[in-house]
């Protein structure tokens, strides 16, 4: 997830020195150490998303599988915390 927030067209996180994180990275001690020692910070977009003033998906393509469900920008369900309910795309 961290790689997806840092290595995308409009990152929400900056400062990730290595990546993407893979199992093979554990076999490359120098790469793994740099990844773990990265000094992360939120970008302006990351701060806006955290403040619920902007939407990460408006700026970045989403296409991944999560628990057997294909997530894309066009089929992205949202959580409405005020009404405590899922909102259809």
C-alpha positions as CSV (number, residue, x, y, z in Angstrom):
1,X,0.0,0.0,0.0
2,X,2.8,2.4,0.9
3,X,4.4,2.0,-2.6
4,X,1.1,2.8,-4.2
5,X,0.8,6.0,-2.2
6,X,4.4,7.1,-3.0
7,X,5.0,5.9,-6.5
8,X,2.0,7.2,-8.5
9,X,1.3,10.2,-10.8
10,X,0.3,12.4,-7.8
11,X,1.9,11.0,-4.6
12,X,0.3,11.3,-1.2
13,X,3.6,10.3,0.5
14,X,7.1,11.5,-0.3
15,X,10.5,10.2,0.8
16,X,10.3,6.5,0.0
17,X,13.9,5.8,-1.1
18,X,13.4,2.3,-2.5
19,X,10.7,0.2,-3.9
20,X,8.6,-1.4,-4.8
21,X,8.6,-3.6,-1.7
22,X,8.9,-7.3,-2.7
23,X,10.0,-10.5,-1.0
24,X,13.2,-10.4,-3.1
25,X,14.1,-7.1,-1.4
26,X,14.8,-9.1,1.8
27,X,17.7,-10.8,-0.1
28,X,19.2,-7.4,-0.9
29,X,20.3,-6.0,2.4
30,X,21.3,-2.6,1.2
31,X,18.0,-2.0,-0.6
32,X,15.9,-3.3,2.3
33,X,17.8,-1.1,4.8
34,X,17.2,2.0,2.6
35,X,13.5,1.1,2.3
36,X,13.2,0.8,6.1
37,X,15.1,4.0,6.8
38,X,13.2,6.2,4.4
39,X,12.0,9.4,6.0
40,X,8.4,9.7,5.0
41,X,6.2,12.8,4.9
42,X,2.9,13.7,3.5
43,X,2.7,15.7,0.3
44,X,0.2,18.5,-0.1
45,X,-2.2,16.0,-1.6
46,X,-1.6,13.6,1.3
47,X,-2.5,16.4,3.8
48,X,-5.6,17.3,1.8
49,X,-6.7,13.7,1.7
50,X,-6.1,13.3,5.4
51,X,-8.2,16.4,6.0
52,X,-10.9,15.0,3.8
53,X,-10.6,18.0,1.5
54,X,-9.5,16.0,-1.6
55,X,-9.7,12.5,-3.0
56,X,-6.7,10.4,-3.8
57,X,-8.6,8.6,-6.6
58,X,-9.3,11.9,-8.4
59,X,-5.6,12.3,-9.1
60,X,-4.4,8.7,-9.5
61,X,-5.6,5.7,-11.4
62,X,-6.7,2.8,-9.2
63,X,-6.6,-0.8,-10.5
64,X,-5.9,-3.6,-8.2
65,X,-7.5,-6.7,-6.7
66,X,-8.5,-6.6,-3.1
67,X,-9.9,-9.8,-1.5
68,X,-11.3,-11.1,-4.8
69,X,-12.8,-7.8,-5.8
70,X,-11.4,-5.7,-8.7
71,X,-11.1,-2.1,-7.7
72,X,-11.0,0.6,-10.3
73,X,-11.7,4.3,-10.3
74,X,-15.1,3.6,-12.0
75,X,-16.1,1.0,-9.5
76,X,-14.8,2.4,-6.3
77,X,-17.3,2.2,-3.4
78,X,-17.0,4.7,-0.6
79,X,-17.7,4.8,3.1
80,X,-20.0,7.6,4.3
81,X,-19.0,8.1,7.9
82,X,-21.9,10.5,8.7
83,X,-24.6,7.9,7.6
84,X,-22.4,4.9,8.5
85,X,-23.1,3.3,5.1
86,X,-21.4,2.3,1.8
87,X,-22.0,4.6,-1.1
88,X,-22.1,3.0,-4.6
89,X,-19.9,4.5,-7.3
